[in-house]
Amino acid sequence: MTKNSLRLGIAVLMLLMAPLAGFAASNASQEIATATTHAKMAANAGDVTHAIMHFHHVINCLVGPKGKQFDAAPGNPCKDMGNGAINDVNQKSPEHAQLLKVLAVAEQALHAHKLEATQRYALRIAKELKTINSDY
């Protein structure tokens, strides 16, 4: 094999793989955007029950259907988008660490008993997710 044919083969391979490189980031972006929407819905919920349902949606979008925190009962607004934002970003990236922190806040929010508390959690989650998603 000549140097030129090897270079051509590598170039073709890179072109074929390029769409796949952005695939996980695109999934993560969609999942984060959907989680952000549900955090905002939690902030605007009229009662704690509805806010908590939206926190479950946030968690489901973050962990994906195979995550141990995943709860199918309240629904999965990120169905067929990917494997959960936490799994669809680079595990060594700053975004991954930020998503883990957001997940911890969302899990805390599930135990809120007052609407004002759920609203504070929801606004914090939405703000963090919006910051993370601006990178995609």
Secondary structure, DSSP 8 states (H G I E B T S, - for coil): --HHHHHHHHHHHHHHHHHHHHHHHHHHHHHHHHHHHHHHHHHT-SSHHHHHHHHHHHHHHHH-TTSTT--STT--TTTTT-S-HHHHS-TTSHHHHHHHHHHHHHHHHTT--SHHHHHHHHHHHHHHHHHHHTT-
